[in-house]
Amino acid sequence: MNDCEDRRLSAAALFTTAQTLLAEGCRFEMAYARFQQNDPEILYLVNRGRHLPFLLLRVSSAADLPSLAPIAPLLGWYEREMTELSGIGVAGHPEPYPLLIHEGFHLSAPPLAPGKDCPRWTGESLPPTMPEIEADQVQDLIWGPIRGDVLETGEFHFSYIGEAIIHYHARLAYKHRGLERRFQDMAPERGVYLAERVSGVGSVSHGLAYCQAVEAALGIEVPERARLLRVLLAELERLYNHFHYFALLAKTTTLKVGAAEGLLLEEEIKQINGRLTGSRFLRNVLAIGGLRRDLDVTGLSNALTKIGRDGINYLGRLSRTASYLDRLIGTGILSRDVASDQGATGPVARASGLDRDLRRDHPYAGYSQLRFEVPVRTLGDAQARAEVRAESLREALALIIQTAALIAPGPVLTTAAKSVSGEGLGWVETPRGSLYYAVHIEADRLTRVKIKSPSFSNWRVFPFTVHDSNMMDYAINEASFGLTIAGADR
């Protein structure tokens, strides 16, 4: 696989190897299973650090496969997902509870295991597995899965005394779409359409990571103009996501005017997106090998000047509003150690002192030609997460102007492939964090696509900031994470 050092090892050697890698400062990114002629192969992607090739561990037998969650907790959800979707069991998992297939339900067969038949559902809903709390006056609140306002489907269980939250459990996957299974047997070029719809507010990020993975697998070179235009699209997506983030944060802190102004700025960016590409969400532009069509970026910098000025003034006013700051400071503290162990990514990780950004650490598209700062904070509270987002928004504005100045005439698409089979890894630093696509192609057909979504990572981390907090701060804390459920329910 591209930009990876492959290492094959036995299941017996996996745990010791993982311990050694963690002691060296490496970080696991994801784990998944695939099948070759009905034989399973389990793959673990390891990030060894800035500008160093990734490491891909391959275990060719699922027999006696040990859980790595006790030493690399962020892999816990990936192992549970692998068990439920691929039928690969792990020994010694510390959380052997349902994740995607809720308690009380069963599938006739793992959907990602070999076989063409559609699995059948049986069973009926049961309460989730929760710890037994031994205390007086504990109350339970179940919120969802259908909630008020325009909110994604999820069920949230609170155990609390008065205002104090003792335990919190997020139950997702009510609308899990089985997209990794849907990719199988598709022609690679058709997969772009599906990738852009994994998460609506991450259409460019998912489409770009997928395209880059396929291009690496098939040996396709992307023209220079297309690489820079891809940067421009990715930063426009970052802009409207960050403005939406601050609108929601203002809303949860009861600043109605601040919420409206954030949504207006988001709308203005989406209107620019629509004029530039024909899609407010920047869809149907990316293609394997570049872009489907060229884009006219003349005047884009001028169009962003007023929005940039208004946006920076808006952020400044928020940061000087005492009632806003009072609700953010000290809310939802995520320590550096928990952020690292549990797999936090993006602004959430950087607000807790983890200085990681794929655009800088493993440059892709045209980012190696650009200069930008990566904001980092150390306090790990809601205010730190907001400060990281605010600086990232300013950097996105500067990156768009910088990129537009570098774009020169030239082709935007190449279709010359060196192969019809191969493996590829693509990655993108989305507004919410690191996104990876691993693709396996045989005879011009996708045989396996694995998606590592930033929301899948950050939803795992989020409960650690809710335990021992209070009910009044919950909505603010959730807003400060900028989570999406669609990104997790892929």
C-alpha positions as CSV (number, residue, x, y, z in Angstrom):
1,M,0.0,0.0,0.0
2,N,1.3,3.5,-0.8
3,D,3.2,5.5,1.8
4,C,3.2,2.4,4.0
5,E,5.7,-0.1,5.2
6,D,4.0,-3.5,5.1
7,R,4.7,-5.9,8.0
8,R,3.2,-9.4,8.1
9,L,3.0,-11.1,11.5
10,S,1.2,-13.8,13.3
11,A,-1.7,-13.3,15.7
12,A,0.6,-14.6,18.4
13,A,3.1,-11.8,17.8
14,L,0.5,-9.0,17.4
15,F,0.2,-7.9,21.0
16,T,4.0,-7.8,21.7
17,T,4.5,-5.8,18.4
18,A,1.8,-3.4,19.4
19,Q,3.4,-2.8,22.8
20,T,6.7,-2.1,21.2
21,L,5.2,0.4,18.7
22,L,3.3,2.3,21.4
23,A,6.4,2.5,23.5
24,E,8.2,4.1,20.5
25,G,5.5,6.8,20.3
26,C,3.5,5.4,17.4
27,R,-0.3,5.7,17.3
28,F,-2.8,3.2,15.8
29,E,-5.3,4.9,13.5
30,M,-7.7,2.1,12.6
31,A,-8.2,-1.7,12.2
32,Y,-10.3,-3.6,9.8
33,A,-10.7,-7.0,8.2
34,R,-11.0,-8.1,4.6
35,F,-11.4,-11.5,2.8
36,Q,-9.4,-13.0,0.0
37,Q,-11.0,-16.3,-1.3
38,N,-12.9,-16.5,2.0
39,D,-9.6,-16.2,4.0
40,P,-9.6,-13.3,6.4
41,E,-6.8,-10.7,6.7
42,I,-6.8,-8.3,9.6
43,L,-5.0,-4.9,9.0
44,Y,-3.9,-2.3,11.5
45,L,-2.8,1.2,10.3
46,V,-0.1,2.8,12.4
47,N,1.0,6.4,12.3
48,R,4.7,6.6,13.2
49,G,4.9,10.4,13.2
50,R,5.3,13.5,11.1
51,H,6.7,12.9,7.5
52,L,7.3,9.2,8.3
53,P,5.7,6.5,6.2
54,F,2.7,4.8,7.8
55,L,3.1,1.2,9.0
56,L,0.5,-1.4,8.0
57,L,0.4,-4.5,10.1
58,R,-1.1,-7.6,8.4
59,V,-2.3,-10.6,10.3
60,S,-3.3,-13.4,7.9
61,S,-5.2,-15.6,10.4
62,A,-8.1,-14.6,12.7
63,A,-7.5,-17.6,15.0
64,D,-6.5,-16.6,18.5
65,L,-6.5,-12.9,17.6
66,P,-5.9,-10.8,20.7
67,S,-7.7,-7.6,21.5
68,L,-5.4,-4.6,21.5
69,A,-7.9,-2.4,23.2
70,P,-6.3,-3.0,26.7
71,I,-3.2,-1.2,25.5
72,A,-4.6,0.9,22.6
73,P,-8.1,1.8,23.8
74,L,-8.9,3.7,20.6
75,L,-9.0,0.4,18.8
76,G,-11.9,-0.8,21.0
77,W,-14.6,0.4,18.7
78,Y,-12.8,-0.9,15.6
79,E,-12.5,-4.3,17.1
80,R,-16.2,-4.4,18.1
81,E,-17.1,-3.2,14.6
82,M,-15.0,-5.9,13.0
83,T,-16.6,-8.6,15.1
84,E,-20.2,-7.4,14.2
85,L,-19.7,-6.6,10.5
86,S,-17.0,-9.1,9.5
87,G,-17.4,-11.9,12.0
88,I,-13.9,-11.7,13.3
89,G,-13.7,-12.3,17.0
90,V,-11.0,-11.0,19.3
91,A,-10.0,-12.5,22.7
92,G,-9.9,-10.4,25.9
93,H,-11.8,-7.4,24.7
94,P,-12.5,-5.1,27.7
95,E,-15.9,-4.0,26.3
96,P,-17.6,-7.0,24.7
97,Y,-20.9,-5.3,24.2
98,P,-22.9,-4.5,21.0
99,L,-21.8,-1.4,19.2
100,L,-23.7,-1.2,15.9
101,I,-26.1,-4.1,16.2
102,H,-27.9,-3.1,19.3
103,E,-28.8,-5.4,22.2
104,G,-31.7,-7.7,21.4
105,F,-31.1,-7.8,17.6
106,H,-29.2,-10.3,15.5
107,L,-28.1,-10.6,11.9
108,S,-28.2,-14.0,10.1
109,A,-24.7,-13.4,8.8
110,P,-21.9,-10.7,9.1
111,P,-22.6,-8.2,6.3
112,L,-18.9,-7.8,5.3
113,A,-18.1,-11.6,5.4
114,P,-18.0,-13.6,2.2
115,G,-21.4,-14.3,0.7
116,K,-23.9,-12.5,-1.6
117,D,-27.0,-13.1,0.4
118,C,-28.5,-10.1,2.3
119,P,-28.4,-10.7,6.1
120,R,-31.8,-10.9,7.8
121,W,-32.7,-9.0,11.0
122,T,-34.3,-10.8,14.0
123,G,-35.0,-9.8,17.6
124,E,-36.4,-6.8,19.4
125,S,-34.9,-3.8,21.1
126,L,-33.4,-4.1,24.6
127,P,-31.8,-1.5,26.8
128,P,-28.1,-0.9,26.3
129,T,-25.4,-2.5,28.5
130,M,-24.8,0.0,31.2
131,P,-22.7,-0.1,34.4
132,E,-24.5,-0.7,37.7
133,I,-24.3,2.4,39.8
134,E,-24.5,1.8,43.5
135,A,-25.7,5.1,45.0
136,D,-28.9,6.7,46.3
137,Q,-31.2,8.9,44.3
138,V,-29.8,8.0,40.9
139,Q,-32.2,8.9,38.1
140,D,-32.0,7.7,34.5
141,L,-32.9,9.9,31.5
142,I,-33.1,8.5,27.9
143,W,-33.0,11.2,25.3
144,G,-33.7,10.1,21.7
145,P,-33.4,8.4,19.3
146,I,-35.9,10.9,17.9
147,R,-35.1,14.4,19.2
148,G,-36.5,17.9,18.7
149,D,-35.0,20.4,16.2
150,V,-33.1,19.4,13.1
151,L,-30.9,16.8,14.8
152,E,-29.5,13.5,13.7
153,T,-30.8,10.2,15.2
154,G,-29.1,9.0,18.3
155,E,-30.1,7.8,21.8
156,F,-28.3,9.2,24.8
157,H,-28.6,7.6,28.3
158,F,-27.8,9.8,31.4
159,S,-27.5,8.5,34.9
160,Y,-27.6,11.5,37.2
161,I,-28.2,12.8,40.7
162,G,-29.7,16.3,40.7
163,E,-27.7,18.1,38.0
164,A,-24.6,15.9,38.3
165,I,-24.1,13.3,35.5
166,I,-22.7,10.1,37.0
167,H,-22.5,8.2,33.7
168,Y,-23.3,8.8,30.0
169,H,-23.8,6.4,27.2
170,A,-24.2,7.4,23.5
171,R,-26.0,4.8,21.4
172,L,-25.5,5.5,17.7
173,A,-26.0,3.4,14.6
174,Y,-29.8,3.8,14.4
175,K,-29.3,4.8,10.8
176,H,-26.2,2.9,10.0
177,R,-26.1,2.6,6.2
178,G,-23.6,-0.2,5.6
179,L,-21.7,2.0,3.1
180,E,-18.5,0.0,3.3
181,R,-20.6,-3.0,2.0
182,R,-22.2,-0.9,-0.6
183,F,-18.8,0.0,-2.2
184,Q,-18.1,-3.7,-2.9
185,D,-18.2,-4.7,-6.5
186,M,-18.5,-1.1,-7.7
187,A,-16.3,0.3,-10.4
188,P,-13.8,2.7,-8.7
189,E,-15.1,5.8,-10.7
190,R,-18.6,5.2,-9.4
191,G,-17.5,5.1,-5.8
192,V,-16.8,8.9,-5.8
193,Y,-20.6,9.6,-5.9
194,L,-21.1,7.3,-2.8
195,A,-18.1,8.7,-0.9
196,E,-19.4,12.3,-1.3
197,R,-22.6,11.2,0.5
198,V,-21.1,9.4,3.5
199,S,-21.4,12.7,5.5
200,G,-23.2,15.6,3.8
201,V,-21.1,18.3,5.5
202,G,-17.9,16.4,4.6
203,S,-18.6,15.8,0.9
204,V,-15.3,17.1,-0.3
205,S,-13.3,15.5,2.5
206,H,-14.7,12.0,1.9
207,G,-14.7,12.4,-1.9
208,L,-11.1,13.6,-1.8
209,A,-9.8,10.9,0.5
210,Y,-11.5,8.2,-1.6
211,C,-10.1,9.6,-4.9
212,Q,-6.6,9.8,-3.5
213,A,-6.8,6.2,-2.3
214,V,-8.0,4.9,-5.7
215,E,-5.4,7.1,-7.5
216,A,-2.6,5.6,-5.3
217,A,-3.9,2.0,-5.9
218,L,-4.1,2.4,-9.7
219,G,-1.1,4.6,-10.2
220,I,-2.9,7.7,-11.5
221,E,-1.1,11.1,-11.5
222,V,-3.3,14.1,-10.8
223,P,-2.5,17.4,-12.7
224,E,-1.0,20.3,-10.7
225,R,-4.0,22.6,-11.3
226,A,-6.4,19.9,-10.1
227,R,-4.4,19.4,-6.9
228,L,-4.5,23.1,-6.0
229,L,-8.2,23.3,-6.9
230,R,-8.8,20.4,-4.5
231,V,-7.2,22.4,-1.7
232,L,-9.4,25.3,-2.5
233,L,-12.5,23.1,-2.3
234,A,-11.4,21.5,1.0
235,E,-10.8,24.9,2.6
236,L,-14.2,26.2,1.5
237,E,-15.7,23.2,3.1
238,R,-13.7,23.9,6.3
239,L,-15.0,27.5,6.3
240,Y,-18.7,26.8,6.2
241,N,-18.3,24.0,8.7
242,H,-16.5,26.3,11.2
243,F,-19.1,29.1,10.8
244,H,-21.8,26.5,11.5
245,Y,-19.9,25.4,14.5
246,F,-19.8,28.8,16.0
247,A,-23.5,29.4,15.3
248,L,-24.4,26.2,17.2
249,L,-22.0,27.1,20.1
250,A,-23.6,30.6,20.3
251,K,-27.1,29.0,20.3
252,T,-26.3,26.7,23.2
253,T,-24.9,29.6,25.2
254,T,-28.3,31.4,24.5
255,L,-26.8,34.1,22.2
256,K,-29.5,34.2,19.6
257,V,-28.1,37.0,17.6
258,G,-24.7,35.3,17.6
259,A,-26.3,32.1,16.4
260,A,-28.1,33.9,13.5
261,E,-24.9,35.8,12.4
262,G,-22.9,32.5,12.3
263,L,-25.6,30.9,10.2
264,L,-25.6,33.9,7.9
265,L,-21.9,33.7,7.4
266,E,-22.2,29.9,6.7
267,E,-24.9,30.7,4.1
268,E,-22.8,33.3,2.4
269,I,-20.0,30.7,2.0
270,K,-22.4,28.1,0.6
271,Q,-23.7,30.6,-1.9
272,I,-20.1,31.1,-3.1
273,N,-19.8,27.3,-3.3
274,G,-22.9,27.1,-5.4
275,R,-21.7,29.8,-7.8
276,L,-18.3,28.2,-8.1
277,T,-19.3,24.5,-8.5
278,G,-23.1,24.4,-8.9
279,S,-23.4,22.7,-5.5
280,R,-23.7,24.4,-2.1
281,F,-22.0,21.3,-0.6
282,L,-19.3,21.2,-3.4
283,R,-20.5,17.8,-4.8
284,N,-20.0,16.3,-8.2
285,V,-16.7,18.1,-9.0
286,L,-14.1,15.6,-7.8
287,A,-13.2,12.7,-10.0
288,I,-10.6,9.9,-10.1
289,G,-7.6,11.6,-11.7
290,G,-8.5,15.2,-10.8
291,L,-11.8,17.1,-11.4
292,R,-14.8,16.4,-13.6
293,R,-14.5,19.9,-15.0
294,D,-12.4,23.1,-14.6
295,L,-13.4,25.8,-12.2
296,D,-13.2,29.6,-12.7
297,V,-11.7,31.0,-9.6
298,T,-11.4,34.6,-10.9
299,G,-12.7,36.9,-8.3
300,L,-12.9,34.3,-5.6
301,S,-10.4,36.1,-3.3
302,N,-12.4,39.4,-3.7
303,A,-15.7,37.6,-2.9
304,L,-14.2,36.2,0.3
305,T,-12.7,39.5,1.5
306,K,-16.0,40.9,3.0
307,I,-16.9,37.5,4.5
308,G,-13.5,37.2,6.0
309,R,-13.7,40.7,7.5
310,D,-17.2,40.1,8.8
311,G,-16.2,36.6,10.1
312,I,-13.2,37.8,12.0
313,N,-15.2,40.6,13.6
314,Y,-17.9,38.1,14.5
315,L,-15.3,35.8,16.2
316,G,-13.9,38.8,18.0
317,R,-17.3,39.8,19.4
318,L,-17.9,36.3,20.6
319,S,-14.5,36.2,22.4
320,R,-15.4,39.4,24.2
321,T,-18.8,38.3,25.4
322,A,-18.6,37.5,29.1
323,S,-21.7,35.2,29.3
324,Y,-20.3,33.2,26.3
325,L,-16.9,32.7,27.9
326,D,-18.3,31.9,31.3
327,R,-20.2,28.9,29.9
328,L,-17.1,27.6,27.9
329,I,-14.2,28.0,30.3
330,G,-13.8,24.8,32.3
331,T,-16.6,22.9,30.5
332,G,-16.0,19.4,29.2
333,I,-12.3,19.1,30.0
334,L,-10.5,16.5,28.0
335,S,-7.0,15.7,29.2
336,R,-4.1,15.1,26.8
337,D,-3.7,11.5,27.9
338,V,-7.3,10.6,27.5
339,A,-7.4,12.4,24.1
340,S,-4.4,10.3,22.9
341,D,-5.5,7.0,24.3
342,Q,-9.1,7.1,23.2
343,G,-8.3,8.5,19.7
344,A,-9.3,12.1,19.7
345,T,-8.6,13.9,16.4
346,G,-8.8,17.3,14.7
347,P,-9.6,20.4,16.8
348,V,-10.7,18.2,19.7
349,A,-7.2,16.7,19.9
350,R,-5.3,19.9,19.2
351,A,-7.3,21.7,22.0
352,S,-5.9,19.0,24.4
353,G,-2.3,19.5,23.3
354,L,-1.9,17.0,20.5
355,D,-0.2,18.8,17.7
356,R,-1.4,16.7,14.7
357,D,-2.6,17.8,11.3
358,L,-2.5,15.6,8.2
359,R,-2.1,18.6,5.8
360,R,1.2,19.4,7.4
361,D,2.4,16.0,8.8
362,H,1.6,13.9,5.6
363,P,0.9,16.6,2.9
364,Y,-1.6,15.7,0.1
365,A,-3.2,17.5,-2.8
366,G,-1.3,20.8,-3.0
367,Y,-0.7,21.4,0.7
368,S,3.1,20.9,0.4
369,Q,3.3,24.2,-1.6
370,L,1.4,26.2,1.1
371,R,2.3,27.8,4.4
372,F,-0.1,27.8,7.3
373,E,-0.1,27.5,11.1
374,V,-1.7,24.7,13.0
375,P,-3.3,26.1,16.2
376,V,-2.9,24.1,19.4
377,R,-4.1,24.6,23.0
378,T,-3.5,22.7,26.2
379,L,-6.4,23.2,28.5
380,G,-8.7,20.8,26.7
381,D,-12.0,22.6,27.6
382,A,-14.8,23.9,25.4
383,Q,-13.1,27.3,25.2
384,A,-9.8,25.7,24.0
385,R,-11.8,23.8,21.3
386,A,-13.5,27.1,20.2
387,E,-10.1,28.9,20.1
388,V,-8.6,26.2,17.9
389,R,-11.6,26.4,15.5
390,A,-11.4,30.2,15.4
391,E,-7.7,30.1,14.4
392,S,-8.3,27.3,11.9
393,L,-11.1,29.4,10.3
394,R,-8.7,32.3,9.9
395,E,-6.1,30.0,8.4
396,A,-8.6,28.6,6.0
397,L,-9.4,32.1,4.7
398,A,-5.7,32.8,4.2
399,L,-5.1,29.4,2.5
400,I,-7.8,30.0,0.0
401,I,-6.3,33.3,-1.0
402,Q,-2.8,31.8,-1.1
403,T,-4.0,28.9,-3.2
404,A,-5.9,31.0,-5.7
405,A,-2.8,33.0,-6.4
406,L,-0.8,29.8,-7.2
407,I,-3.3,28.3,-9.6
408,A,-2.0,28.3,-13.2
409,P,-3.7,27.2,-16.4
410,G,-3.5,23.5,-17.2
411,P,-5.5,20.3,-17.4
412,V,-7.6,19.2,-14.5
413,L,-8.1,15.5,-15.3
414,T,-6.0,12.5,-16.3
415,T,-7.4,9.0,-16.8
416,A,-4.2,7.2,-17.5
417,A,-3.9,4.3,-15.0
418,K,-0.9,2.0,-14.6
419,S,-3.0,-0.9,-13.3
420,V,-6.6,-2.2,-12.8
421,S,-5.8,-3.8,-9.5
422,G,-4.1,-2.6,-6.3
423,E,-4.3,-1.2,-2.8
424,G,-4.4,2.4,-1.9
425,L,-4.6,4.7,1.2
426,G,-6.0,8.2,1.0
427,W,-6.3,10.7,3.8
428,V,-7.6,14.2,4.5
429,E,-7.6,16.6,7.4
430,T,-11.3,17.4,7.6
431,P,-12.9,20.2,9.7
432,R,-13.4,17.5,12.3
433,G,-10.1,15.7,12.1
434,S,-8.3,12.9,10.3
435,L,-10.2,10.9,7.7
436,Y,-8.7,7.8,6.0
437,Y,-9.9,5.6,3.1
438,A,-8.2,2.3,2.4
439,V,-9.3,0.7,-0.9
440,H,-8.6,-2.7,-2.4
441,I,-9.3,-3.1,-6.1
442,E,-9.2,-6.3,-8.2
443,A,-9.9,-6.3,-12.0
444,D,-11.3,-2.7,-11.9
445,R,-13.8,-3.6,-9.1
446,L,-13.7,-2.5,-5.5
447,T,-13.4,-5.5,-3.2
448,R,-13.0,-3.7,0.1
449,V,-13.3,0.0,1.2
450,K,-12.5,0.9,4.8
451,I,-13.5,4.4,6.1
452,K,-11.9,5.8,9.3
453,S,-14.1,8.8,10.1
454,P,-13.2,11.6,12.5
455,S,-16.6,11.6,14.0
456,F,-16.3,7.8,14.7
457,S,-13.2,8.7,16.7
458,N,-14.5,11.8,18.5
459,W,-17.8,10.2,19.5
460,R,-15.8,7.5,21.3
461,V,-13.9,10.3,23.2
462,F,-16.8,12.5,24.0
463,P,-18.3,10.6,26.9
464,F,-15.1,11.0,28.9
465,T,-15.9,14.7,29.1
466,V,-19.5,14.1,30.2
467,H,-18.9,11.8,33.1
468,D,-18.8,13.9,36.4
469,S,-20.1,17.0,34.5
470,N,-23.6,18.6,34.9
471,M,-26.8,18.6,32.9
472,M,-26.8,22.3,32.3
473,D,-23.4,22.1,30.5
474,Y,-24.2,19.1,28.3
475,A,-25.5,20.9,25.2
476,I,-22.6,23.3,25.3
477,N,-20.0,20.5,25.7
478,E,-21.5,18.5,22.8
479,A,-21.6,21.7,20.6
480,S,-17.9,22.3,21.4
481,F,-17.0,18.9,19.9
482,G,-18.6,19.6,16.5
483,L,-19.8,16.0,16.2
484,T,-21.8,14.5,13.4
485,I,-23.6,11.2,13.7
486,A,-23.7,10.5,9.9
487,G,-19.9,10.4,9.9
488,A,-20.0,7.6,12.5
489,D,-23.1,5.7,11.1
490,R,-21.4,5.1,7.8
